[in-house]
Amino acid sequence: MRAPSLSFTFTSNTMLTMLTMLTMLTMLTTAVRHHRDSTTGYNSSPMTQPPKLEKITPSQQATLANLFELYAYDFSSTMPIEVGPDGRFGQDTSAWLQDPNREAYFIRVDGKLAGFALLRRGSHLDADPDVMDVGEFFVLRYLRRRGLGKLAARAVFALRPGRWEVRVRVQNENALAFWSDVVNEVAAGHQRSEQLHKADVLWQVFYFDNAAQP
C-alpha cells in the first residue's frame, strides 16, 4: 500500500502562509500611506471635484514664486537652469501679476493647490495682439497622469474664447505629447501646428480658435 502523499498538505500550507504575508503587507502599506497623508497633506485618492482656477492676487505672489521653484526644477531636466547662491532658481514672477496684458491663475483640486496657469495676451512669436498665449503651465507631479492637467487646460481655454497659441519645446517630449492631445481635443481637429526656431530653441507651436468651434 502506497504511503499517502504530503504534497497537497505542503502546497496548502505554503499558499496559506503566502496569503497571510500578502495580507500583512497590504495592511502595512495602507498604514504607511495613511501616515504619510496625515503628516504631509499628500492625497493619493482620486480627486472628487474637477480642478478650479483661482485668479492670483498680488498678495499671493510669494505662493506663486514657491510653486515656480518646483516648475523650474522640472524644466531643468530639459534645459540648463542654474540655481543662485541661495540654492533657489529665483525666477521673477512679479510681471505676471503687474502687467495688464498677463493673467495668472492657481489650479486647485478639492480646494488644495495643484499648480498654476500663466497667460499672456499677444503672440510671443509675432506680437499679434489678438492671440492668447499660454506662457507657463504647471501641475504638481503627484497629480499628473490622472486627467487633471487636461481638465485644467480646457478650463483655461474656456476663459477666453478666441485665437490661442501654445508653444512647446520639441525636446520636452512629455509636454509635447500632453499639449498635442489637449489641443486636438479642444480644437476638434481644427488646429494647425508648425516648428519654429527662435532664440536657438526649436518650438512646436499649436494654433487654434476655440471661438470658432460649434
MDTraj code that builds the backbone (N, CA, C; nanometers):
import mdtraj as md
import numpy as np

residues = "MET ARG ALA PRO SER LEU SER PHE THR PHE THR SER ASN THR MET LEU THR MET LEU THR MET LEU THR MET LEU THR MET LEU THR THR ALA VAL ARG HIS HIS ARG ASP SER THR THR GLY TYR ASN SER SER PRO MET THR GLN PRO PRO LYS LEU GLU LYS ILE THR PRO SER GLN GLN ALA THR LEU ALA ASN LEU PHE GLU LEU TYR ALA TYR ASP PHE SER SER THR MET PRO ILE GLU VAL GLY PRO ASP GLY ARG PHE GLY GLN ASP THR SER ALA TRP LEU GLN ASP PRO ASN ARG GLU ALA TYR PHE ILE ARG VAL ASP GLY LYS LEU ALA GLY PHE ALA LEU LEU ARG ARG GLY SER HIS LEU ASP ALA ASP PRO ASP VAL MET ASP VAL GLY GLU PHE PHE VAL LEU ARG TYR LEU ARG ARG ARG GLY LEU GLY LYS LEU ALA ALA ARG ALA VAL PHE ALA LEU ARG PRO GLY ARG TRP GLU VAL ARG VAL ARG VAL GLN ASN GLU ASN ALA LEU ALA PHE TRP SER ASP VAL VAL ASN GLU VAL ALA ALA GLY HIS GLN ARG SER GLU GLN LEU HIS LYS ALA ASP VAL LEU TRP GLN VAL PHE TYR PHE ASP ASN ALA ALA GLN PRO".split()
xyz = np.array([
    [0.0858, -0.1195, 0.0000],
    [0.0000, 0.0000, 0.0000],
    [0.0891, 0.1240, 0.0000],
    [0.0552, 0.2178, -0.0923],
    [0.1395, 0.3349, -0.1081],
    [0.1142, 0.4345, 0.0046],
    [0.2239, 0.4939, 0.0534],
    [0.2091, 0.5939, 0.1606],
    [0.1365, 0.7163, 0.1084],
    [0.0547, 0.7798, 0.1913],
    [-0.0199, 0.8991, 0.1485],
    [0.0758, 1.0107, 0.1097],
    [0.0362, 1.0862, 0.0055],
    [0.1203, 1.1965, -0.0437],
    [0.1085, 1.3164, 0.0493],
    [0.2211, 1.3802, 0.0723],
    [0.2223, 1.5005, 0.1556],
    [0.2226, 1.6283, 0.0722],
    [0.2205, 1.6146, -0.0618],
    [0.2322, 1.7321, -0.1482],
    [0.1153, 1.8268, -0.1317],
    [-0.0070, 1.7747, -0.1164],
    [-0.1238, 1.8624, -0.1037],
    [-0.1169, 1.9433, 0.0239],
    [-0.0775, 1.8769, 0.1378],
    [-0.0657, 1.9469, 0.2654],
    [0.0412, 2.0550, 0.2581],
    [0.1528, 2.0215, 0.1934],
    [0.2623, 2.1189, 0.1819],
    [0.2195, 2.2388, 0.0986],
    [0.1518, 2.2132, -0.0127],
    [0.1084, 2.3217, -0.1012],
    [0.0048, 2.4098, -0.0333],
    [-0.0879, 2.3502, 0.0355],
    [-0.1914, 2.4269, 0.1038],
    [-0.1312, 2.5154, 0.2119],
    [-0.0391, 2.4601, 0.2903],
    [0.0247, 2.5396, 0.3952],
    [0.1059, 2.6538, 0.3368],
    [0.1744, 2.6261, 0.2248],
    [0.2548, 2.7305, 0.1608],
    [0.1667, 2.8439, 0.1113],
    [0.0546, 2.8089, 0.0480],
    [-0.0369, 2.9107, -0.0024],
    [-0.0959, 2.9916, 0.1118],
    [-0.1299, 2.9250, 0.2215],
    [-0.1861, 2.9947, 0.3372],
    [-0.0848, 3.0933, 0.3931],
    [0.0420, 3.0494, 0.3997],
    [0.1477, 3.1378, 0.4505],
    [0.1650, 3.2594, 0.3597],
    [0.1617, 3.2357, 0.2278],
    [0.1783, 3.3450, 0.1319],
    [0.0622, 3.4437, 0.1413],
    [-0.0597, 3.3923, 0.1539],
    [-0.1764, 3.4801, 0.1657],
    [-0.1691, 3.5637, 0.2928],
    [-0.1241, 3.5012, 0.4007],
    [-0.1097, 3.5736, 0.5272],
    [-0.0075, 3.6853, 0.5144],
    [0.1058, 3.6546, 0.4478],
    [0.2100, 3.7552, 0.4295],
    [0.1611, 3.8696, 0.3408],
    [0.0869, 3.8374, 0.2346],
    [0.0343, 3.9403, 0.1462],
    [-0.0651, 4.0306, 0.2190],
    [-0.1475, 3.9697, 0.3039],
    [-0.2443, 4.0477, 0.3817],
    [-0.1733, 4.1441, 0.4756],
    [-0.0704, 4.0942, 0.5423],
    [0.0053, 4.1784, 0.6347],
    [0.0762, 4.2914, 0.5595],
    [0.1302, 4.2596, 0.4398],
    [0.1980, 4.3610, 0.3598],
    [0.1011, 4.4694, 0.3146],
    [-0.0198, 4.4285, 0.2756],
    [-0.1220, 4.5243, 0.2344],
    [-0.1611, 4.6156, 0.3499],
    [-0.1784, 4.5587, 0.4673],
    [-0.2138, 4.6370, 0.5857],
    [-0.1027, 4.7354, 0.6199],
    [0.0231, 4.6912, 0.6079],
    [0.1357, 4.7784, 0.6383],
    [0.1445, 4.8926, 0.5383],
    [0.1248, 4.8608, 0.4094],
    [0.1296, 4.9638, 0.3053],
    [0.0207, 5.0676, 0.3274],
    [-0.0992, 5.0212, 0.3620],
    [-0.2107, 5.1126, 0.3876],
    [-0.1815, 5.2025, 0.5069],
    [-0.1236, 5.1446, 0.6136],
    [-0.0912, 5.2228, 0.7331],
    [0.0131, 5.3292, 0.7017],
    [0.1153, 5.2902, 0.6219],
    [0.2195, 5.3870, 0.5851],
    [0.1603, 5.4995, 0.5017],
    [0.0711, 5.4653, 0.4064],
    [0.0097, 5.5668, 0.3221],
    [-0.0745, 5.6633, 0.4046],
    [-0.1517, 5.6076, 0.4978],
    [-0.2352, 5.6944, 0.5815],
    [-0.1491, 5.7865, 0.6674],
    [-0.0379, 5.7333, 0.7190],
    [0.0511, 5.8171, 0.7991],
    [0.1121, 5.9274, 0.7145],
    [0.1549, 5.8920, 0.5921],
    [0.2127, 5.9933, 0.5033],
    [0.1111, 6.1004, 0.4686],
    [-0.0138, 6.0580, 0.4371],
    [-0.1163, 6.1554, 0.4021],
    [-0.1454, 6.2504, 0.5169],
    [-0.1477, 6.1972, 0.6395],
    [-0.1827, 6.2803, 0.7544],
    [-0.0718, 6.3760, 0.7929],
    [0.0524, 6.3426, 0.7602],
    [0.1652, 6.4277, 0.8008],
    [0.2143, 6.5209, 0.6911],
    [0.1847, 6.4873, 0.5650],
    [0.2351, 6.5699, 0.4540],
    [0.1261, 6.6370, 0.3744],
    [0.0014, 6.5945, 0.3926],
    [-0.1064, 6.6514, 0.3130],
    [-0.1203, 6.5859, 0.1771],
    [-0.0329, 6.4914, 0.1472],
    [-0.0408, 6.4191, 0.0209],
    [-0.1663, 6.3335, 0.0194],
    [-0.2372, 6.3355, -0.0942],
    [-0.3594, 6.2567, -0.1060],
    [-0.3537, 6.1775, -0.2355],
    [-0.3397, 6.0464, -0.2231],
    [-0.3290, 5.9617, -0.3410],
    [-0.4643, 5.9154, -0.3928],
    [-0.5727, 5.9524, -0.3271],
    [-0.7046, 5.9099, -0.3716],
    [-0.7486, 5.9936, -0.4916],
    [-0.8423, 5.9407, -0.5724],
    [-0.8888, 6.0159, -0.6887],
    [-0.9524, 6.1474, -0.6457],
    [-0.9377, 6.2501, -0.7314],
    [-0.9975, 6.3790, -0.6991],
    [-1.1489, 6.3650, -0.7037],
    [-1.2173, 6.4362, -0.6141],
    [-1.3625, 6.4270, -0.6059],
    [-1.4310, 6.5399, -0.6801],
    [-1.3566, 6.6442, -0.7159],
    [-1.4117, 6.7579, -0.7885],
    [-1.3180, 6.7938, -0.9029],
    [-1.3715, 6.8507, -1.0107],
    [-1.2843, 6.8930, -1.1200],
    [-1.1968, 7.0095, -1.0738],
    [-1.0820, 7.0294, -1.1367],
    [-0.9948, 7.1404, -1.0966],
    [-1.0626, 7.2749, -1.1199],
    [-1.0288, 7.3695, -1.0341],
    [-1.0835, 7.5052, -1.0455],
    [-0.9693, 7.6055, -1.0596],
    [-0.9968, 7.7134, -1.1311],
    [-0.8993, 7.8203, -1.1500],
    [-0.9293, 7.9343, -1.0543],
    [-0.8252, 7.9861, -0.9933],
    [-0.8385, 8.0967, -0.8987],
    [-0.7434, 8.2087, -0.9405],
    [-0.7964, 8.3247, -0.9669],
    [-0.7126, 8.4379, -1.0084],
    [-0.6122, 8.4702, -0.8968],
    [-0.4855, 8.4810, -0.9343],
    [-0.3803, 8.5090, -0.8357],
    [-0.3728, 8.6592, -0.8117],
    [-0.3723, 8.6987, -0.6864],
    [-0.3646, 8.8399, -0.6499],
    [-0.2206, 8.8757, -0.6125],
    [-0.1868, 9.0044, -0.6157],
    [-0.0501, 9.0451, -0.5777],
    [-0.0086, 8.9964, -0.4393],
    [-0.1040, 8.9828, -0.3478],
    [-0.0699, 8.9371, -0.2131],
    [-0.0292, 8.7898, -0.2109],
    [-0.0535, 8.7184, -0.3205],
    [-0.0197, 8.5761, -0.3284],
    [0.1054, 8.5514, -0.4121],
    [0.1806, 8.6581, -0.4382],
    [0.2989, 8.6435, -0.5225],
    [0.4006, 8.5462, -0.4631],
    [0.4170, 8.5466, -0.3317],
    [0.5132, 8.4560, -0.2679],
    [0.4745, 8.3101, -0.2913],
    [0.3447, 8.2818, -0.2881],
    [0.2987, 8.1451, -0.3132],
    [0.3284, 8.1045, -0.4569],
    [0.3038, 8.1957, -0.5501],
    [0.3357, 8.1679, -0.6906],
    [0.4854, 8.1442, -0.7074],
    [0.5666, 8.2255, -0.6426],
    [0.7122, 8.2107, -0.6522],
    [0.7567, 8.0746, -0.5983],
    [0.6921, 8.0294, -0.4914],
    [0.7266, 7.8979, -0.4349],
    [0.6943, 7.7856, -0.5333],
    [0.5764, 7.7921, -0.5936],
    [0.5389, 7.6907, -0.6917],
    [0.6296, 7.6971, -0.8144],
    [0.6725, 7.8173, -0.8487],
    [0.7580, 7.8342, -0.9659],
    [0.8936, 7.7669, -0.9457],
    [0.9379, 7.7555, -0.8211],
    [1.0618, 7.6833, -0.7930],
    [1.0491, 7.5367, -0.8368],
    [0.9338, 7.4763, -0.8090],
    [0.9105, 7.3378, -0.8491],
    [0.9021, 7.3269, -1.0015],
    [0.8378, 7.4238, -1.0613],
    [0.8251, 7.4280, -1.2078],
    [0.9625, 7.4404, -1.2732],
    [1.0458, 7.5297, -1.2207],
    [1.1800, 7.5479, -1.2754],
    [1.2634, 7.4212, -1.2591],
    [1.2464, 7.3544, -1.1470],
    [1.3197, 7.2288, -1.1246],
    [1.2808, 7.1250, -1.2299],
    [1.1507, 7.1133, -1.2577],
    [1.1058, 7.0210, -1.3618],
    [1.1663, 7.0582, -1.4969],
    [1.1670, 7.1873, -1.5252],
    [1.2156, 7.2362, -1.6538],
    [1.3656, 7.2131, -1.6690],
    [1.4372, 7.2084, -1.5575],
    [1.5826, 7.1927, -1.5639],
    [1.6248, 7.0579, -1.6197],
    [1.5298, 6.9662, -1.6343],
    [1.5631, 6.8360, -1.6933],
    [1.5729, 6.8438, -1.8453],
    [1.5191, 6.9513, -1.9044],
    [1.5228, 6.9650, -2.0500],
    [1.5986, 7.0881, -2.0967],
    [1.6365, 7.1751, -2.0035],
    [1.7135, 7.2929, -2.0396],
    [1.7986, 7.3345, -1.9201],
    [1.9149, 7.3946, -1.9450],
    [2.0017, 7.4333, -1.8325],
    [1.9471, 7.5543, -1.7564],
    [1.9129, 7.5333, -1.6304],
    [1.8709, 7.6430, -1.5417],
    [1.9521, 7.6301, -1.4140],
    [2.0338, 7.7280, -1.3853],
    [2.1195, 7.7212, -1.2678],
    [2.0515, 7.7852, -1.1467],
    [2.0844, 7.7343, -1.0299],
    [2.0338, 7.7952, -0.9064],
    [2.1301, 7.9057, -0.8634],
    [2.0792, 7.9979, -0.7829],
    [2.1611, 8.1064, -0.7326],
    [2.2381, 8.0653, -0.6079],
    [2.3122, 8.1583, -0.5505],
    [2.3909, 8.1284, -0.4301],
    [2.3054, 8.0820, -0.3121],
    [2.1760, 8.1212, -0.3138],
    [2.0872, 8.0810, -0.2034],
    [2.0231, 7.9447, -0.2276],
    [2.0605, 7.8779, -0.3392],
    [2.0054, 7.7465, -0.3685],
    [1.8696, 7.7488, -0.4338],
    [1.8228, 7.8667, -0.4725],
    [1.6929, 7.8794, -0.5377],
    [1.7119, 7.9164, -0.6848],
    [1.6147, 7.8816, -0.7668],
    [1.6188, 7.9242, -0.9060],
    [1.5912, 8.0741, -0.9146],
    [1.5033, 8.1219, -0.8282],
    [1.4814, 8.2649, -0.8153],
    [1.4245, 8.3340, -0.9372],
    [1.3366, 8.2661, -1.0122],
    [1.2734, 8.3280, -1.1282],
    [1.1781, 8.4387, -1.0825],
    [1.1845, 8.5526, -1.1479],
    [1.0994, 8.6662, -1.1123],
    [0.9590, 8.6446, -1.1689],
    [0.8596, 8.6371, -1.0821],
    [0.7216, 8.6148, -1.1259],
    [0.6350, 8.7403, -1.1142],
    [0.6944, 8.8513, -1.0734],
    [0.6161, 8.9720, -1.0452],
    [0.5428, 9.0245, -1.1682],
    [0.6041, 9.0121, -1.2864],
    [0.5417, 9.0664, -1.4073],
    [0.4075, 9.0009, -1.4365],
    [0.3925, 8.8749, -1.3962],
    [0.2668, 8.8050, -1.4230],
    [0.1505, 8.8643, -1.3440],
    [0.1817, 8.9384, -1.2387],
    [0.0765, 8.9979, -1.1558],
    [0.0662, 9.1492, -1.1743],
    [0.1564, 9.2064, -1.2505],
    [0.1585, 9.3518, -1.2678],
    [0.1234, 9.3968, -1.4086],
    [0.1588, 9.3170, -1.5061],
    [0.1352, 9.3529, -1.6459],
    [-0.0130, 9.3341, -1.6797],
    [-0.0831, 9.4381, -1.7274],
    [-0.2264, 9.4251, -1.7591],
    [-0.2552, 9.3281, -1.8731],
    [-0.1533, 9.2941, -1.9520],
    [-0.1721, 9.2003, -2.0620],
    [-0.1431, 9.0556, -2.0209],
    [-0.1230, 9.0336, -1.8911],
    [-0.0964, 8.8987, -1.8418],
    [-0.2010, 8.8596, -1.7375],
    [-0.2250, 8.7303, -1.7293],
    [-0.3198, 8.6769, -1.6320],
    [-0.2571, 8.5560, -1.5640],
    [-0.2790, 8.5451, -1.4351],
    [-0.2197, 8.4346, -1.3582],
    [-0.3278, 8.3668, -1.2748],
    [-0.3282, 8.2348, -1.2785],
    [-0.4291, 8.1576, -1.2065],
    [-0.3643, 8.0406, -1.1322],
    [-0.4109, 8.0175, -1.0100],
    [-0.3778, 7.8943, -0.9409],
    [-0.4745, 7.7867, -0.9889],
    [-0.4248, 7.6652, -0.9971],
    [-0.5102, 7.5494, -1.0216],
    [-0.5313, 7.4819, -0.8867],
    [-0.6556, 7.4630, -0.8486],
    [-0.6863, 7.3989, -0.7209],
    [-0.7706, 7.2740, -0.7436],
    [-0.7455, 7.1729, -0.6630],
    [-0.8234, 7.0491, -0.6660],
    [-0.8713, 7.0218, -0.5246],
    [-1.0006, 7.0103, -0.5093],
    [-1.0589, 6.9915, -0.3754],
    [-1.0098, 7.1001, -0.2796],
    [-0.9915, 7.2194, -0.3315],
    [-0.9509, 7.3337, -0.2503],
    [-0.8014, 7.3466, -0.2273],
    [-0.7233, 7.2470, -0.2698],
    [-0.5794, 7.2484, -0.2452],
    [-0.5028, 7.2917, -0.3699],
    [-0.3903, 7.3583, -0.3474],
    [-0.3068, 7.4000, -0.4585],
    [-0.2610, 7.2799, -0.5401],
    [-0.2737, 7.2916, -0.6718],
    [-0.2336, 7.1825, -0.7601],
    [-0.1413, 7.2295, -0.8718],
    [-0.1286, 7.3607, -0.8903],
    [-0.0431, 7.4127, -0.9966],
    [-0.0817, 7.5545, -1.0330],
    [-0.0439, 7.5961, -1.1526],
    [-0.0773, 7.7311, -1.1981],
    [-0.0818, 7.7367, -1.3498],
    [-0.1464, 7.8416, -1.4007],
    [-0.1510, 7.8711, -1.5442],
    [-0.1237, 8.0193, -1.5604],
    [-0.0251, 8.0534, -1.6414],
    [0.0128, 8.1926, -1.6649],
    [-0.0100, 8.2237, -1.8118],
    [-0.0938, 8.3231, -1.8373],
    [-0.1369, 8.3539, -1.9732],
    [-0.0912, 8.4936, -2.0146],
    [-0.0758, 8.5119, -2.1428],
    [-0.0313, 8.6413, -2.1961],
    [-0.1154, 8.6763, -2.3185],
    [-0.1649, 8.8003, -2.3212],
    [-0.2345, 8.8459, -2.4407],
    [-0.1317, 8.8997, -2.5387],
    [-0.1339, 8.8444, -2.6591],
    [-0.0356, 8.8818, -2.7601],
    [0.0564, 8.7652, -2.7899],
    [0.0760, 8.7384, -2.9172],
    [0.1622, 8.6280, -2.9570],
    [0.3043, 8.6507, -2.9102],
    [0.3641, 8.5450, -2.8592],
    [0.5044, 8.5510, -2.8157],
    [0.5985, 8.5411, -2.9346],
    [0.5440, 8.5056, -3.0510],
    [0.6269, 8.4846, -3.1686],
    [0.6227, 8.6005, -3.2679],
    [0.5029, 8.6573, -3.2897],
    [0.4939, 8.7654, -3.3882],
    [0.4220, 8.8905, -3.3365],
    [0.3962, 8.8937, -3.2039],
    [0.3368, 9.0111, -3.1384],
    [0.1940, 9.0404, -3.1841],
    [0.1259, 8.9446, -3.2424],
    [-0.0147, 8.9625, -3.2794],
    [-0.0942, 8.9873, -3.1515],
    [-0.1564, 9.1053, -3.1370],
    [-0.2231, 9.1398, -3.0105],
    [-0.3541, 9.0662, -2.9853],
    [-0.4062, 8.9985, -3.0861],
    [-0.5358, 8.9332, -3.0708],
    [-0.5254, 8.7849, -3.0366],
    [-0.4050, 8.7405, -3.0047],
    [-0.3828, 8.5997, -2.9721],
    [-0.3565, 8.5848, -2.8228],
    [-0.4155, 8.4816, -2.7622],
    [-0.3838, 8.4476, -2.6237],
    [-0.2740, 8.3415, -2.6249],
    [-0.1724, 8.3636, -2.5438],
    [-0.0563, 8.2750, -2.5385],
    [-0.0495, 8.2061, -2.4023],
    [-0.0298, 8.0734, -2.4047],
    [-0.0072, 8.0006, -2.2795],
    [0.1400, 8.0178, -2.2447],
    [0.1676, 8.1080, -2.1505],
    [0.3065, 8.1365, -2.1148],
    [0.3703, 8.0237, -2.0355],
    [0.3054, 7.9850, -1.9258],
    [0.3573, 7.8776, -1.8399],
    [0.2374, 7.7995, -1.7859],
    [0.2577, 7.6687, -1.7702],
    [0.1504, 7.5830, -1.7193],
    [0.2153, 7.4729, -1.6369],
    [0.1646, 7.4524, -1.5153],
    [0.2303, 7.3587, -1.4239],
    [0.1283, 7.2869, -1.3370],
    [0.1471, 7.1549, -1.3250],
    [0.0669, 7.0719, -1.2347],
    [0.1634, 6.9908, -1.1488],
    [0.1386, 6.9844, -1.0199],
    [0.2247, 6.9094, -0.9291],
    [0.2376, 6.7641, -0.9749],
    [0.3560, 6.7086, -0.9557],
    [0.3864, 6.5761, -1.0098],
    [0.2898, 6.4673, -0.9636],
    [0.2551, 6.4669, -0.8352],
    [0.1743, 6.3551, -0.7847],
    [0.0308, 6.3583, -0.8385],
    [-0.0062, 6.4691, -0.9033],
    [-0.1404, 6.4804, -0.9588],
    [-0.1432, 6.4561, -1.1093],
    [-0.0290, 6.4277, -1.1686],
    [-0.0237, 6.4073, -1.3130],
    [-0.0722, 6.2679, -1.3509],
    [-0.1020, 6.2541, -1.4799],
    [-0.1488, 6.1275, -1.5376],
    [-0.2797, 6.0798, -1.4753],
    [-0.3601, 6.1767, -1.4336],
    [-0.4922, 6.1439, -1.3785],
    [-0.6018, 6.2214, -1.4514],
    [-0.5637, 6.2900, -1.5598],
    [-0.6610, 6.3680, -1.6355],
    [-0.6801, 6.5084, -1.5831],
    [-0.6171, 6.5390, -1.4691],
    [-0.6342, 6.6709, -1.4080],
    [-0.5781, 6.7817, -1.4963],
    [-0.4587, 6.7590, -1.5523],
    [-0.3962, 6.8614, -1.6360],
    [-0.4814, 6.8975, -1.7557],
    [-0.5390, 6.7963, -1.8194],
    [-0.6232, 6.8222, -1.9359],
    [-0.7473, 6.9015, -1.8981],
    [-0.8085, 6.8654, -1.7857],
    [-0.9273, 6.9387, -1.7400],
    [-0.8925, 7.0839, -1.7083],
    [-0.7770, 7.1047, -1.6446],
    [-0.7346, 7.2406, -1.6106],
    [-0.7054, 7.3203, -1.7368],
    [-0.6403, 7.2576, -1.8349],
    [-0.6097, 7.3270, -1.9601],
    [-0.7378, 7.3651, -2.0334],
    [-0.8350, 7.2762, -2.0350],
    [-0.9626, 7.3073, -2.1001],
    [-1.0323, 7.4233, -2.0297],
    [-1.0212, 7.4283, -1.8975],
    [-1.0807, 7.5393, -1.8214],
    [-1.0110, 7.6709, -1.8557],
    [-0.8797, 7.6638, -1.8760],
    [-0.8037, 7.7832, -1.9140],
    [-0.8520, 7.8358, -2.0485],
    [-0.8637, 7.7479, -2.1466],
    [-0.9053, 7.7911, -2.2794],
    [-1.0484, 7.8452, -2.2790],
    [-1.1320, 7.7914, -2.1900],
    [-1.2705, 7.8372, -2.1817],
    [-1.2802, 7.9792, -2.1276],
    [-1.1757, 8.0252, -2.0590],
    [-1.1770, 8.1612, -2.0048],
    [-1.1834, 8.2674, -2.1146],
    [-1.1149, 8.2404, -2.2256],
    [-1.1002, 8.3398, -2.3318],
    [-1.1264, 8.2747, -2.4679],
    [-1.2523, 8.2601, -2.5059],
    [-1.2807, 8.2063, -2.6389],
    [-1.2176, 8.2954, -2.7461],
    [-1.1487, 8.2341, -2.8392],
    [-1.0814, 8.3097, -2.9441],
    [-0.9575, 8.2378, -2.9920],
    [-0.8646, 8.3137, -3.0436],
    [-0.7435, 8.2557, -3.1004],
    [-0.6387, 8.2319, -2.9910],
    [-0.5799, 8.1122, -2.9952],
    [-0.4810, 8.0724, -2.8960],
    [-0.3533, 8.0238, -2.9635],
    [-0.2463, 8.0354, -2.8861],
    [-0.1155, 7.9888, -2.9306],
    [-0.0515, 7.9134, -2.8137],
    [-0.0033, 7.7928, -2.8398],
    [0.0638, 7.7127, -2.7370],
    [0.2011, 7.6745, -2.7900],
    [0.3061, 7.7131, -2.7177],
    [0.4440, 7.6846, -2.7588],
    [0.5028, 7.5760, -2.6693],
    [0.5663, 7.4785, -2.7307],
    [0.6279, 7.3696, -2.6547],
    [0.7667, 7.3427, -2.7120],
    [0.8658, 7.3309, -2.6246],
    [0.9991, 7.2916, -2.6702],
    [0.9925, 7.1492, -2.7238],
    [1.0415, 7.1294, -2.8436],
    [1.0342, 6.9985, -2.9066],
    [1.1053, 6.8929, -2.8228],
    [1.2125, 6.9316, -2.7539],
    [1.2876, 6.8351, -2.6746],
    [1.2139, 6.7912, -2.5486],
    [1.1096, 6.8654, -2.5115],
    [1.0297, 6.8285, -2.3947],
    [0.9186, 6.7333, -2.4403],
    [0.9528, 6.6061, -2.4509],
    [0.8636, 6.5090, -2.5124],
    [0.7324, 6.4903, -2.4359],
    [0.7388, 6.4900, -2.3044],
    [0.6163, 6.4711, -2.2252],
    [0.5193, 6.5874, -2.2457],
    [0.5717, 6.7103, -2.2413],
    [0.4869, 6.8277, -2.2613],
    [0.4313, 6.8305, -2.4033],
    [0.5123, 6.7896, -2.4996],
    [0.4683, 6.7894, -2.6385],
    [0.3519, 6.6928, -2.6585],
    [0.3618, 6.5753, -2.5997],
    [0.2526, 6.4777, -2.6106],
    [0.1270, 6.5288, -2.5406],
    [0.1450, 6.5906, -2.4235],
    [0.0316, 6.6425, -2.3464],
    [-0.0438, 6.7490, -2.4254],
    [0.0286, 6.8503, -2.4745],
    [-0.0382, 6.9614, -2.5429],
    [-0.0940, 6.9199, -2.6779],
    [-0.0304, 6.8260, -2.7430],
    [-0.0842, 6.7759, -2.8692],
    [-0.2216, 6.7138, -2.8468],
    [-0.2343, 6.6342, -2.7400],
    [-0.3629, 6.5718, -2.7082],
    [-0.4670, 6.6758, -2.6682],
    [-0.4277, 6.7704, -2.5828],
    [-0.5223, 6.8708, -2.5333],
    [-0.5739, 6.9579, -2.6468],
    [-0.4834, 7.0085, -2.7283],
    [-0.5246, 7.0963, -2.8375],
    [-0.6126, 7.0215, -2.9367],
    [-0.5804, 6.8964, -2.9635],
    [-0.6622, 6.8177, -3.0563],
    [-0.8037, 6.8003, -3.0030],
    [-0.8167, 6.7824, -2.8712],
    [-0.9485, 6.7673, -2.8111],
    [-1.0258, 6.8991, -2.8128],
    [-0.9589, 7.0066, -2.7744],
    [-1.0259, 7.1365, -2.7652],
    [-1.0629, 7.1904, -2.9033],
    [-0.9718, 7.1747, -2.9985],
    [-0.9942, 7.2302, -3.1317],
    [-1.0693, 7.1340, -3.2234],
    [-1.0936, 7.0128, -3.1745],
    [-1.1681, 6.9128, -3.2519],
    [-1.1068, 6.8909, -3.3896],
    [-0.9743, 6.8933, -3.3938],
    [-0.9055, 6.8675, -3.5195],
    [-0.8890, 6.9888, -3.6089],
    [-0.9405, 7.1053, -3.5667],
    [-0.9330, 7.2264, -3.6492],
    [-0.8182, 7.3167, -3.6048],
    [-0.7050, 7.2561, -3.5775],
    [-0.5881, 7.3330, -3.5382],
    [-0.4790, 7.3158, -3.6423],
    [-0.3791, 7.3951, -3.6324],
    [-0.2602, 7.3753, -3.7149],
    [-0.1381, 7.3895, -3.6249],
    [-0.0281, 7.3337, -3.6694],
    [0.0939, 7.3431, -3.5906],
    [0.2128, 7.3511, -3.6845],
    [0.3213, 7.4034, -3.6315],
    [0.4446, 7.4138, -3.7092],
    [0.5617, 7.4193, -3.6129],
    [0.6783, 7.3909, -3.6658],
    [0.8004, 7.4014, -3.5874],
    [0.8741, 7.5286, -3.6266],
    [0.9185, 7.6021, -3.5236],
    [0.9874, 7.7286, -3.5464],
    [1.1129, 7.7356, -3.4609],
    [1.2162, 7.7953, -3.5150],
    [1.3372, 7.8247, -3.4386],
    [1.3308, 7.9689, -3.3907],
    [1.3500, 7.9870, -3.2612],
    [1.3568, 8.1217, -3.2067],
    [1.4499, 8.1208, -3.0878],
    [1.5472, 8.2125, -3.0874],
    [1.6451, 8.2225, -2.9784],
    [1.7121, 8.0876, -2.9538],
    [1.7509, 8.0222, -3.0625],
    [1.8222, 7.8937, -3.0555],
    [1.7400, 7.7823, -2.9934],
    [1.6090, 7.7980, -2.9936],
    [1.5198, 7.6938, -2.9404],
    [1.4267, 7.6481, -3.0519],
    [1.4082, 7.5166, -3.0637],
    [1.3140, 7.4622, -3.1605],
    [1.1798, 7.4422, -3.0910],
    [1.0805, 7.5152, -3.1379],
    [0.9474, 7.5123, -3.0775],
    [0.8492, 7.4389, -3.1677],
    [0.7579, 7.3656, -3.1051],
    [0.6385, 7.3182, -3.1739],
    [0.5275, 7.4128, -3.1307],
    [0.4654, 7.4785, -3.2272],
    [0.3640, 7.5790, -3.1956],
    [0.2289, 7.5321, -3.2465],
    [0.1292, 7.5330, -3.1581],
    [-0.0071, 7.4952, -3.1935],
    [-0.0918, 7.6217, -3.2013],
    [-0.1743, 7.6316, -3.3050],
    [-0.2649, 7.7447, -3.3228],
    [-0.4079, 7.6905, -3.3364],
    [-0.5004, 7.7555, -3.2690],
    [-0.6416, 7.7183, -3.2869],
    [-0.7306, 7.8321, -3.2400],
    [-0.8570, 7.8258, -3.2785],
    [-0.9553, 7.9272, -3.2412],
    [-1.0759, 7.8554, -3.1804],
    [-1.0856, 7.8594, -3.0465],
    [-1.1962, 7.7871, -2.9823],
    [-1.3268, 7.8637, -2.9865],
    [-1.3244, 7.9893, -3.0325],
    [-1.4486, 8.0641, -3.0506],
    [-1.5193, 8.0176, -3.1768],
    [-1.4442, 7.9578, -3.2674],
    [-1.4997, 7.9137, -3.3946],
    [-1.5582, 7.7740, -3.3876],
    [-1.5387, 7.7062, -3.2716],
    [-1.5880, 7.5694, -3.2600],
    [-1.7396, 7.5688, -3.2375],
    [-1.8106, 7.4721, -3.2980],
    [-1.9567, 7.4646, -3.2799],
    [-1.9937, 7.4291, -3.1376],
])
top = md.Topology()
chain = top.add_chain()
for i, resn in enumerate(residues, 1):
    res = top.add_residue(resn, chain, resSeq=i)
    for name in ("N", "CA", "C"):
        top.add_atom(name, md.element.get_by_symbol(name[0]), res)
traj = md.Trajectory(xyz[None], top)
